[in-house]
Amino acid sequence: MEEIVEKAKHFFEVAKELNFDVVAIYAKEPQMMQILGGAIALVVLIVILIIRSKMKHAGANKALQNLESYVESFEEYQQNLQKILKTIKGAKGDFLESLKAKKEDYYKEQLRTLRELPLEEKIEKYQEMASLYSQLAKAVRDEELREFYEQKAEEILEKELLESISAYMRDFSFTPEDVVVLEKIVAYANTKEDPEGVLSIVMDKLQGIDFGSNLERYTFVQNLDAQKLGPIYDYCTEQQQKLFEDGERIVAAEVLEYLLENGEKERVITYIKSLKVPTHLQELYYRFFNQKDLQELDFAFIANPLEINQEYAKYIENLVTQQWRDDKALETLLKYKNFADVVGHDRVRLIIERIDDLRKEIEEHEKLEEALKLAKEAHTLALETKALMDKKKENTTVGAKDVSALTPA
């Protein structure tokens, strides 16, 4: 009998070490269960379950006391509510009454701990909080608490989180960091049966945005990920493309500068040619005309029919003067749109005549060069011929002398 008592005592010590977790106890001491025998083991297990139950209730009461004091963090609230969740199914009496009396205060205070967090963290924690409240609603038997937890589980996501997203989008500043947050918002929306409730908040903001108004907004679109953002990406890229389609949109000078520096010269040239907003064309004229050492860009302004303050004629006259002896450069100038309208048709005719004269000069020069080449070749040939003749004559004279020496006197 003493042996059984000792074994039972040891068994309780093990149980205490394992926090009276029945599954863990059995996994560690399966033989003890067999040694103690079925009846005794059953009694021991019942005692353990009672102890464990009392410990859970004690933990829940302690958690309730913690909630009544000032809790510092969201995580502390979650931990205390998790302890309450473990016993709430069988809870009654003073415990339930205390919980009901302060339920709204606990809810508001936990929300308070999230107020200053970045939105990407809020999204995650609101979901955690809503999940826990949903579990409390399913576990509790008290009707008042069940309705409260059900309502708050929905309110956390459908009101609190949506309001946080709306507030964030009102101050959305289109930085690379904002792209990361936007991806978090869309990822959260995609977890819902109806993602449009969340995505509409984002779209309401984006639909009022001019993506060409400054460089930050323009490059924002460049940083978007099609796979992560889906319809948001499609909308933003479509709106950005429209900036260059009809000539009616304002694209900031800094954006055009960015495009020029990043290999999109043709997009800028096409935009300037087709721009239909005189005030903006004037602004771009002061910023870019004859400033970039890029003749094609300068003639994009000249090709635009809008009337603005400009010095196109002076610019072209300087080009003509600089390139007066280059027939190909002059011919290139003639091909630009509105060139003739700016310099006048008389000047165009003079330039054409100049091109013809240059080409005649070139042709005559080429003929002269060819004649000189032939003359040089003829002179070289003559010298070579003379040298051969002199050598031959010399050889003949030497031979005659040799023959004379052999003739008898």
Secondary structure as the mmCIF struct_conf table of DSSP 4:
data_model
#
loop_
_struct_conf.conf_type_id
_struct_conf.id
_struct_conf.beg_label_comp_id
_struct_conf.beg_label_asym_id
_struct_conf.beg_label_seq_id
_struct_conf.end_label_comp_id
_struct_conf.end_label_asym_id
_struct_conf.end_label_seq_id
HELX_RH_AL_P HELX_RH_AL_P1 GLU A 2 GLU A 17
TURN_TY1_P TURN_TY1_P1 LEU A 18 PHE A 20
HELX_RH_AL_P HELX_RH_AL_P2 VAL A 22 LYS A 28
HELX_RH_AL_P HELX_RH_AL_P3 PRO A 30 LEU A 36
HELX_RH_AL_P HELX_RH_AL_P4 GLY A 38 GLU A 68
BEND BEND1 SER A 69 SER A 69
HELX_RH_AL_P HELX_RH_AL_P5 PHE A 74 THR A 87
HELX_RH_3T_P HELX_RH_3T_P1 ILE A 88 GLY A 90
HELX_RH_AL_P HELX_RH_AL_P6 GLY A 93 ARG A 112
TURN_TY1_P TURN_TY1_P2 THR A 113 GLU A 116
BEND BEND2 LEU A 117 LEU A 117
HELX_RH_AL_P HELX_RH_AL_P7 LEU A 119 ALA A 139
HELX_RH_AL_P HELX_RH_AL_P8 GLU A 143 GLU A 155
HELX_RH_PI_P HELX_RH_PI_P1 ILE A 156 LEU A 161
HELX_RH_AL_P HELX_RH_AL_P9 LEU A 162 ARG A 170
TURN_TY1_P TURN_TY1_P3 ASP A 171 ASP A 171
HELX_RH_AL_P HELX_RH_AL_P10 PRO A 176 ALA A 189
TURN_TY1_P TURN_TY1_P4 ASN A 190 THR A 191
BEND BEND3 LYS A 192 GLU A 193
TURN_TY1_P TURN_TY1_P5 PRO A 195 PRO A 195
HELX_RH_AL_P HELX_RH_AL_P11 GLU A 196 LEU A 206
TURN_TY1_P TURN_TY1_P6 GLN A 207 GLY A 208
TURN_TY1_P TURN_TY1_P7 PHE A 211 GLY A 212
BEND BEND4 SER A 213 ASN A 214
HELX_RH_AL_P HELX_RH_AL_P12 LEU A 215 GLN A 222
TURN_TY1_P TURN_TY1_P8 ASN A 223 ASN A 223
HELX_RH_AL_P HELX_RH_AL_P13 ALA A 226 LEU A 229
TURN_TY1_P TURN_TY1_P9 GLY A 230 GLY A 230
HELX_RH_AL_P HELX_RH_AL_P14 PRO A 231 LYS A 242
TURN_TY1_P TURN_TY1_P10 LEU A 243 GLU A 245
BEND BEND5 ASP A 246 GLY A 247
BEND BEND6 ARG A 249 ARG A 249
HELX_RH_AL_P HELX_RH_AL_P15 ALA A 253 GLU A 261
TURN_TY1_P TURN_TY1_P11 ASN A 262 GLY A 263
HELX_RH_AL_P HELX_RH_AL_P16 LYS A 265 SER A 274
HELX_RH_AL_P HELX_RH_AL_P17 PRO A 278 PHE A 288
TURN_TY1_P TURN_TY1_P12 PHE A 289 GLN A 291
BEND BEND7 LYS A 292 ASP A 293
HELX_RH_AL_P HELX_RH_AL_P18 GLN A 295 ALA A 303
BEND BEND8 ASN A 309 ASN A 309
HELX_RH_AL_P HELX_RH_AL_P19 TYR A 312 GLN A 322
TURN_TY1_P TURN_TY1_P13 GLN A 323 ARG A 325
HELX_RH_AL_P HELX_RH_AL_P20 ASP A 327 LYS A 335
BEND BEND9 TYR A 336 TYR A 336
TURN_TY1_P TURN_TY1_P14 LYS A 337 ASN A 338
HELX_RH_AL_P HELX_RH_AL_P21 PHE A 339 VAL A 343
HELX_RH_AL_P HELX_RH_AL_P22 HIS A 345 LEU A 406
BEND BEND10 THR A 407 THR A 407
#
